[in-house]
């Protein structure tokens, strides 16, 4: 399994104008990463000035949901 960081870098190249959080969300979608890996990636890849401190838990919760949701082509 490719790392979150590798998937994130791929997403950044595909969509350079998207924000770090959006690219992280796209990188983990449907990949079933562990919560601890998502938290670490969030801390490492999403700049702190992109979100309020009080929003962090909700943003990570959404990433947990996205990593376990199957990817569907629409």
Number of C-alpha atoms within 10 A of each C-alpha: 5 7 12 20 15 11 15 22 17 15 19 19 10 11 12 12 9 12 13 19 19 15 23 24 22 20 22 24 19 17 17 15 18 11 15 10 12 21 18 11 17 21 12 11 17 16 12 12 7 10 12 8 9 8 9 14 11 10 15 17 13 11 24 22 15 20 21 15 14 11 12 7 4 3
